Amino acid sequence: MAKVVFIHDPETPNLPRSISKTVTIKGSQTLEIQGYSLTKGMGVGKYISSDPFFVGGHLWKIQFYPDGKTKDVSGDIYVSLYITWVSKCEKDTRVWFEYLLLDESGNKWYKSNGSFKRMEKDKRWMAGPYTLLPGGNGTIGYVDFCKRTELEASQLIKDDRLTILCSVGVVKTSMDSHKTFTQPLPLSDLGQSYVNLLESKDGSDVSFKVEGETFYAHKLILSTRSPVFKAQFFDPLKEENSRCIRIEEMHAPVFKALLHFIYCDVIPDLDSKWLDTIMTQHLLAAADRYGIERLRSLCESRLRKNIAINTVASTLAVAEQHCCFQLKSMCLEFIGLPKHLEAVMQTDGFKNLKESCPALIEELLKSVAQLGDYSSISWYERVAKICSSGKQLLVCFIQNRVIEDDANGKRVKG
C-alpha cells in the first residue's frame, strides 16, 4: 500500500490533510479442462472460457486456446492463455495477472525460460501492472504460453485433465480525508434498558401472582409481544381486567424467564445443562400458551441441540404436546438407538412419558424396530419392556414384521 500525504504547513499541528491510498485487490479463478485430448483440433482462434468472476469491481474470464490464438509461423503449435476484461470501464484500469498450472496434488507450476517450474510455498509470480484502456480489446495474456508438446510431456496433465489457476490484481487508488477527532459509537443497550424497566417496576400497570411470587409488568409491552396478552388487556369485548392476574399451571422461575424474553428478546442461560433443558421445555410450553412464535422456535432449536439420555423422554413429551414435529422425530430416533434405549427406559422422564403420552409408545416401538437388529425374538422381548401393557401390541408388531420379512425372503429367528 502506498500513501502520499499532503500537509499545508508541517509546522502547524492538527491541520486537515488528504491521504492517497493505493492498494491491489486480488482474486482468483480456476478453469478445469476435463477430456483435454478431445480439445485438440478445435481450430486456431477457438477457445474454452471459464465462467465470469468478480475482482476489484470488474468481471473477468479465463480463455484457453488449445490450438493457439493465432498460427505460429514456425509451424509449432502453441497453446494460448488470456484473461479477458468482460465489464468495460470509462477510465483506465491497471491490472496485475498470474497464470499457474496445478498438478494432481494441488502444487502450482509456472512457465519460465521455456520450462515449467514449481512455485515455492507462499511465493507469487505476478506480471504487470498493465493498463487496460476504455474501448480497447480488454485482453492480456500469452499467445505463445507454451508449446503443446511441452505441456503434454509435463506431469501437469493427469487422467486427461488440465487445471489452470488465474489470479488477477486490480490496482485501486482512493482519497481519504484525515479525521482529527474520532469517537466510537456505544453499543446498543436497548435490551438492557427494558430489563431495567422490568426490574425497577417503574410505570407498571399490571401484576401477576405465580406460586406466591408477584411480578410487575407493563400492559403495552406485553401486548406488543404477545397476541394473547393483547386480547386479554385490550379486547373491547372483554370486561375490564384486574390489575392483578393469577397465573395457574406455571412455575414462578418460568414466568420470570418469559417476562425477561418479552422485554429483551433473550433467553437467560443457566449454569447446568440439565436445568437449562428443563427450563427450555417449560419455556416452550409458555411460548405456545402466549403465542410468542420466536421464543417457541428458539426453545425448539435449543432442545434439538441438547438431546440427552436423562432428558430426552420429557423433551419427547413436550414435542408431542406442542406439535414440534421435527423435535419429536429427533427424540424418537435418539431413543431408538440400541445404545440409548436401555438407559432412557431407566429415567423418571420415560416412566412419566408412558403415563402422560401412551400413544407415543407405538411410535417409539416402530422407531426402535427400524433402528435395531430385529432378526431374533429375544430382541423383541427386550423391546417389550418399553411399555408395561405392550405385549399385545408387540405380538401384532412382530406378526406384521414376519409377514414383511417373509415377503422379502427373510425370517425372524426364534
C-alpha positions as CSV (number, residue, x, y, z in Angstrom):
1,M,0.0,0.0,0.0
2,A,1.4,3.4,-1.0
3,K,0.5,6.5,1.0
4,V,1.1,10.1,-0.2
5,V,0.3,12.7,2.5
6,F,-0.1,16.4,1.6
7,I,0.2,18.8,4.6
8,H,-0.3,22.6,4.1
9,D,2.1,23.5,6.9
10,P,4.1,20.8,8.6
11,E,4.9,23.1,11.5
12,T,1.2,23.6,12.3
13,P,-0.3,20.6,14.1
14,N,-3.9,19.3,13.6
15,L,-4.4,20.8,10.1
16,P,-6.7,19.0,7.7
17,R,-4.9,16.7,5.3
18,S,-5.7,14.2,2.5
19,I,-4.3,10.7,2.2
20,S,-4.0,8.9,-1.1
21,K,-4.3,5.1,-0.7
22,T,-3.2,2.8,-3.5
23,V,-4.0,-0.9,-3.0
24,T,-4.2,-4.1,-5.1
25,I,-7.5,-6.0,-4.8
26,K,-6.8,-9.7,-5.6
27,G,-9.0,-12.6,-6.7
28,S,-8.5,-16.0,-8.3
29,Q,-10.4,-18.5,-10.5
30,T,-9.6,-22.0,-11.7
31,L,-10.5,-23.5,-15.1
32,E,-10.5,-27.3,-15.1
33,I,-10.5,-28.9,-18.5
34,Q,-11.6,-32.5,-18.4
35,G,-11.1,-34.6,-21.6
36,Y,-8.1,-32.4,-22.6
37,S,-7.2,-34.6,-25.5
38,L,-10.6,-34.0,-27.1
39,T,-10.0,-30.3,-27.3
40,K,-7.1,-30.6,-29.7
41,G,-8.3,-29.8,-33.2
42,M,-10.8,-27.2,-32.2
43,G,-9.1,-24.8,-34.6
44,V,-6.9,-21.8,-34.3
45,G,-8.6,-18.9,-32.6
46,K,-11.1,-21.2,-30.8
47,Y,-11.1,-21.1,-27.1
48,I,-12.6,-22.6,-23.9
49,S,-13.8,-20.0,-21.4
50,S,-14.4,-20.0,-17.7
51,D,-17.4,-18.6,-16.0
52,P,-17.2,-14.8,-15.3
53,F,-15.6,-14.0,-11.9
54,F,-15.6,-10.7,-10.0
55,V,-12.5,-8.9,-8.8
56,G,-12.0,-5.3,-8.0
57,G,-15.3,-4.1,-9.3
58,H,-14.9,-5.8,-12.7
59,L,-15.9,-9.1,-14.4
60,W,-13.2,-11.3,-15.9
61,K,-12.9,-14.6,-17.8
62,I,-10.1,-17.1,-18.5
63,Q,-9.7,-18.1,-22.1
64,F,-7.7,-21.1,-23.1
65,Y,-6.8,-21.8,-26.8
66,P,-5.8,-25.5,-27.2
67,D,-4.6,-24.8,-30.9
68,G,-3.4,-21.3,-30.3
69,K,-5.0,-17.9,-30.8
70,T,-3.0,-17.4,-34.0
71,K,-1.0,-19.7,-36.2
72,D,2.7,-19.6,-35.4
73,V,5.0,-19.0,-38.5
74,S,7.5,-21.7,-37.2
75,G,4.8,-24.4,-37.7
76,D,4.9,-25.3,-33.9
77,I,1.6,-25.4,-32.2
78,Y,1.4,-23.1,-29.1
79,V,-1.4,-23.1,-26.6
80,S,-2.6,-19.5,-25.8
81,L,-3.8,-18.3,-22.4
82,Y,-5.6,-15.0,-21.8
83,I,-7.6,-13.1,-19.2
84,T,-10.4,-11.1,-20.7
85,W,-12.0,-7.9,-19.2
86,V,-15.7,-8.6,-19.6
87,S,-17.1,-5.5,-17.9
88,K,-15.9,-2.3,-19.6
89,C,-15.0,0.9,-17.7
90,E,-14.9,4.5,-18.6
91,K,-11.4,5.0,-17.2
92,D,-8.0,3.3,-17.4
93,T,-7.7,0.2,-15.2
94,R,-4.3,-1.1,-14.0
95,V,-4.1,-4.9,-13.7
96,W,-1.6,-7.5,-12.4
97,F,-2.1,-11.1,-13.6
98,E,-0.7,-14.5,-12.9
99,Y,-1.2,-17.9,-14.7
100,L,-0.3,-21.1,-13.0
101,L,-1.0,-24.8,-13.7
102,L,-1.9,-27.2,-11.0
103,D,-0.8,-30.8,-10.7
104,E,-2.9,-33.6,-9.2
105,S,-1.6,-32.8,-5.7
106,G,-2.5,-29.1,-6.0
107,N,1.1,-27.9,-6.5
108,K,1.5,-24.7,-8.5
109,W,3.7,-24.6,-11.6
110,Y,4.7,-21.6,-13.8
111,K,6.4,-21.2,-17.2
112,S,9.8,-19.6,-17.1
113,N,12.6,-19.6,-19.7
114,G,11.0,-22.4,-21.8
115,S,10.2,-24.8,-19.0
116,F,7.8,-25.4,-16.2
117,K,8.9,-24.7,-12.6
118,R,7.3,-25.5,-9.4
119,M,6.1,-22.5,-7.3
120,E,7.6,-22.3,-3.8
121,K,5.1,-22.1,-1.0
122,D,3.7,-18.6,-0.2
123,K,5.5,-17.1,-3.3
124,R,3.8,-15.2,-6.1
125,W,4.8,-14.7,-9.7
126,M,2.6,-11.9,-11.0
127,A,3.2,-9.9,-14.2
128,G,2.3,-6.2,-14.5
129,P,0.8,-3.9,-13.8
130,Y,-0.7,-3.5,-17.3
131,T,-3.1,-0.7,-18.2
132,L,-6.4,-1.6,-19.9
133,L,-7.8,1.3,-21.8
134,P,-11.5,2.0,-22.3
135,G,-12.5,0.9,-25.8
136,G,-9.6,-1.5,-26.1
137,N,-9.7,-5.2,-26.7
138,G,-9.6,-5.8,-22.9
139,T,-7.4,-9.0,-23.0
140,I,-4.0,-9.7,-21.6
141,G,-2.0,-12.9,-21.7
142,Y,0.3,-15.0,-23.9
143,V,-0.3,-16.0,-27.5
144,D,2.6,-18.5,-27.0
145,F,2.1,-19.6,-23.4
146,C,3.9,-22.9,-24.2
147,K,4.3,-25.4,-26.9
148,R,1.6,-28.0,-26.8
149,T,4.1,-30.8,-27.0
150,E,5.9,-29.4,-23.9
151,L,2.6,-29.2,-22.0
152,E,1.6,-32.8,-22.9
153,A,5.1,-34.1,-21.9
154,S,4.8,-32.5,-18.5
155,Q,3.3,-34.0,-15.4
156,L,0.5,-31.4,-15.4
157,I,-2.0,-33.4,-17.5
158,K,-3.3,-36.3,-15.4
159,D,-6.2,-38.5,-16.3
160,D,-6.7,-36.3,-19.4
161,R,-7.4,-33.3,-17.1
162,L,-5.7,-29.9,-17.1
163,T,-6.3,-27.3,-14.3
164,I,-5.4,-23.6,-14.8
165,L,-5.3,-21.1,-11.9
166,C,-5.6,-17.5,-12.9
167,S,-5.1,-14.7,-10.3
168,V,-6.0,-11.0,-11.0
169,G,-5.0,-8.0,-9.1
170,V,-6.8,-4.6,-9.8
171,V,-4.9,-1.5,-8.7
172,K,-7.2,1.0,-6.9
173,T,-6.5,4.5,-5.6
174,S,-8.7,6.4,-3.2
175,M,-8.6,9.6,-1.2
176,D,-9.3,9.8,2.5
177,S,-9.7,13.0,4.5
178,H,-7.9,12.9,7.8
179,K,-10.3,12.8,10.7
180,T,-8.8,14.8,13.6
181,F,-11.5,13.7,16.1
182,T,-13.0,10.2,16.3
183,Q,-15.5,9.0,18.8
184,P,-16.6,5.3,18.9
185,L,-20.3,4.7,18.9
186,P,-21.6,3.0,22.1
187,L,-23.2,-0.5,21.7
188,S,-26.9,-0.7,21.8
189,D,-28.3,-1.0,25.3
190,L,-32.0,-1.1,24.3
191,G,-32.5,-4.6,25.7
192,Q,-30.8,-3.9,29.0
193,S,-32.8,-0.7,29.3
194,Y,-36.0,-2.7,29.0
195,V,-34.8,-5.2,31.6
196,N,-34.0,-2.4,33.9
197,L,-37.5,-1.1,33.4
198,L,-38.9,-4.5,34.2
199,E,-36.8,-4.9,37.4
200,S,-37.5,-1.3,38.6
201,K,-41.3,-1.7,38.3
202,D,-41.4,2.0,37.3
203,G,-44.7,2.7,35.5
204,S,-46.0,-0.8,35.8
205,D,-49.8,-1.2,35.4
206,V,-50.3,-4.9,35.9
207,S,-49.1,-7.5,38.3
208,F,-49.1,-11.3,38.2
209,K,-49.3,-13.8,41.1
210,V,-47.3,-17.0,40.3
211,E,-46.8,-19.6,43.0
212,G,-46.9,-17.0,45.7
213,E,-44.5,-14.6,43.9
214,T,-45.6,-11.3,42.5
215,F,-44.3,-9.9,39.2
216,Y,-44.9,-6.4,37.9
217,A,-45.0,-5.5,34.2
218,H,-46.4,-3.1,31.6
219,K,-49.5,-4.0,29.6
220,L,-48.4,-2.1,26.5
221,I,-45.1,-4.1,26.2
222,L,-46.7,-7.4,26.9
223,S,-49.5,-6.8,24.4
224,T,-46.9,-5.8,21.7
225,R,-45.1,-9.1,22.1
226,S,-48.0,-11.5,22.7
227,P,-51.3,-11.7,20.9
228,V,-52.7,-13.5,24.0
229,F,-51.8,-10.6,26.3
230,K,-53.1,-8.1,23.8
231,A,-56.5,-9.8,23.7
232,Q,-56.6,-10.1,27.5
233,F,-55.8,-6.4,28.1
234,F,-57.3,-4.5,25.1
235,D,-60.1,-6.7,23.6
236,P,-63.2,-4.4,23.8
237,L,-65.5,-7.4,24.1
238,K,-63.9,-8.4,27.3
239,E,-64.7,-7.0,30.7
240,E,-62.1,-4.7,32.2
241,N,-59.3,-6.8,33.6
242,S,-58.0,-6.6,37.1
243,R,-54.6,-5.1,37.7
244,C,-53.6,-8.3,39.4
245,I,-53.7,-11.6,37.4
246,R,-53.2,-15.1,38.9
247,I,-51.2,-17.4,36.6
248,E,-52.0,-21.1,37.1
249,E,-50.1,-24.2,35.9
250,M,-46.8,-22.4,35.5
251,H,-43.7,-22.2,37.8
252,A,-42.5,-18.8,39.0
253,P,-39.0,-19.1,37.5
254,V,-40.5,-20.0,34.1
255,F,-42.8,-16.9,34.2
256,K,-39.9,-14.8,35.2
257,A,-37.8,-16.1,32.2
258,L,-40.8,-15.5,30.0
259,L,-41.0,-11.8,31.0
260,H,-37.3,-11.5,30.6
261,F,-37.6,-12.7,27.0
262,I,-40.6,-10.5,26.3
263,Y,-38.6,-7.4,27.4
264,C,-35.2,-8.1,25.9
265,D,-35.6,-10.9,23.3
266,V,-33.0,-13.1,25.0
267,I,-33.4,-16.5,26.8
268,P,-31.5,-16.5,30.1
269,D,-28.8,-19.2,30.3
270,L,-28.5,-21.5,33.3
271,D,-25.2,-23.0,34.7
272,S,-26.4,-26.6,34.4
273,K,-27.2,-28.1,31.1
274,W,-29.8,-30.3,32.7
275,L,-31.5,-27.3,34.3
276,D,-31.3,-25.4,31.1
277,T,-33.1,-28.2,29.2
278,I,-35.8,-28.4,31.8
279,M,-36.3,-24.6,31.8
280,T,-36.4,-24.6,28.0
281,Q,-39.1,-27.3,27.9
282,H,-41.3,-25.2,30.2
283,L,-40.5,-22.0,28.3
284,L,-41.6,-23.7,25.0
285,A,-44.9,-24.6,26.6
286,A,-45.2,-21.0,27.9
287,A,-44.4,-19.6,24.4
288,D,-47.1,-21.8,22.9
289,R,-49.5,-20.7,25.6
290,Y,-49.0,-17.0,24.9
291,G,-48.4,-17.2,21.1
292,I,-44.8,-16.0,21.1
293,E,-43.5,-17.7,18.0
294,R,-39.9,-16.5,18.1
295,L,-39.5,-17.8,21.6
296,R,-41.1,-21.1,20.7
297,S,-38.7,-21.5,17.7
298,L,-35.7,-20.7,19.8
299,C,-36.7,-23.1,22.5
300,E,-37.3,-25.9,20.0
301,S,-33.8,-25.2,18.4
302,R,-32.1,-25.3,21.8
303,L,-33.8,-28.6,22.7
304,R,-32.7,-30.2,19.5
305,K,-29.1,-29.3,20.3
306,N,-29.4,-30.6,23.9
307,I,-30.9,-34.0,23.4
308,A,-29.5,-36.3,26.2
309,I,-30.3,-39.6,27.9
310,N,-31.7,-38.1,31.1
311,T,-34.0,-35.5,29.4
312,V,-35.0,-36.9,26.0
313,A,-38.2,-38.6,27.3
314,S,-39.5,-35.4,28.8
315,T,-38.5,-33.5,25.7
316,L,-40.4,-36.0,23.6
317,A,-43.5,-35.5,25.7
318,V,-43.2,-31.7,25.2
319,A,-42.7,-32.1,21.5
320,E,-45.8,-34.3,21.2
321,Q,-48.0,-31.9,23.3
322,H,-47.0,-28.8,21.4
323,C,-46.8,-30.2,17.9
324,C,-43.0,-29.8,17.4
325,F,-42.7,-32.5,14.7
326,Q,-39.0,-32.1,13.9
327,L,-38.0,-32.2,17.6
328,K,-40.3,-35.3,18.1
329,S,-38.7,-37.1,15.2
330,M,-35.2,-36.5,16.5
331,C,-36.2,-37.7,20.0
332,L,-37.7,-40.9,18.7
333,E,-34.6,-41.6,16.6
334,F,-32.3,-40.9,19.6
335,I,-34.2,-43.3,21.9
336,G,-34.5,-45.9,19.2
337,L,-30.7,-46.4,19.0
338,P,-29.8,-49.7,20.8
339,K,-27.0,-47.9,22.8
340,H,-29.5,-45.4,24.2
341,L,-32.7,-47.5,24.7
342,E,-31.9,-49.2,28.0
343,A,-30.6,-46.1,29.7
344,V,-33.5,-44.0,28.6
345,M,-36.0,-46.6,29.9
346,Q,-34.5,-46.2,33.4
347,T,-35.2,-42.5,33.7
348,D,-38.1,-40.9,35.5
349,G,-39.0,-39.0,32.4
350,F,-39.6,-42.2,30.5
351,K,-41.9,-43.5,33.2
352,N,-43.9,-40.2,33.1
353,L,-44.0,-40.5,29.3
354,K,-45.8,-43.8,29.4
355,E,-48.4,-42.3,31.7
356,S,-48.9,-38.9,30.0
357,C,-48.5,-39.9,26.3
358,P,-49.4,-43.6,25.9
359,A,-49.9,-43.1,22.2
360,L,-46.2,-42.4,21.7
361,I,-45.3,-45.9,22.8
362,E,-46.4,-47.4,19.5
363,E,-44.5,-44.8,17.5
364,L,-41.5,-45.5,19.7
365,L,-41.7,-49.3,19.1
366,K,-41.7,-48.7,15.4
367,S,-38.7,-46.3,15.7
368,V,-36.8,-48.9,17.8
369,A,-37.6,-51.7,15.3
370,Q,-36.4,-49.7,12.4
371,L,-33.1,-48.8,14.1
372,G,-32.4,-52.1,15.9
373,D,-31.5,-55.6,14.9
374,Y,-34.9,-57.3,14.7
375,S,-33.6,-60.7,13.4
376,S,-34.3,-62.5,16.7
377,I,-37.2,-63.0,19.0
378,S,-35.0,-62.1,22.0
379,W,-34.5,-58.7,20.6
380,Y,-38.3,-58.2,20.5
381,E,-38.6,-59.4,24.1
382,R,-36.2,-56.6,25.2
383,V,-38.3,-54.1,23.2
384,A,-41.4,-55.2,25.1
385,K,-40.1,-53.6,28.2
386,I,-40.9,-50.2,26.7
387,C,-44.5,-50.5,27.9
388,S,-45.9,-52.5,30.8
389,S,-49.0,-53.4,28.8
390,G,-47.3,-53.6,25.4
391,K,-47.3,-57.4,24.9
392,Q,-50.4,-57.5,22.7
393,L,-49.1,-54.5,20.7
394,L,-45.7,-56.2,20.4
395,V,-47.2,-59.5,19.2
396,C,-49.1,-57.7,16.5
397,F,-46.0,-55.7,15.5
398,I,-43.9,-59.0,15.3
399,Q,-46.5,-60.6,13.1
400,N,-46.5,-57.7,10.7
401,R,-42.7,-57.8,10.6
402,V,-42.7,-61.6,10.0
403,I,-45.1,-61.1,7.1
404,E,-42.9,-58.3,5.6
405,D,-39.7,-60.2,6.1
406,D,-41.2,-63.4,4.6
407,A,-42.1,-61.4,1.5
408,N,-38.5,-60.2,1.3
409,G,-37.1,-63.7,1.7
410,K,-36.1,-63.3,5.5
411,R,-37.4,-65.0,8.6
412,V,-37.4,-63.9,12.2
413,K,-35.2,-66.4,14.1
414,G,-36.6,-68.0,17.3
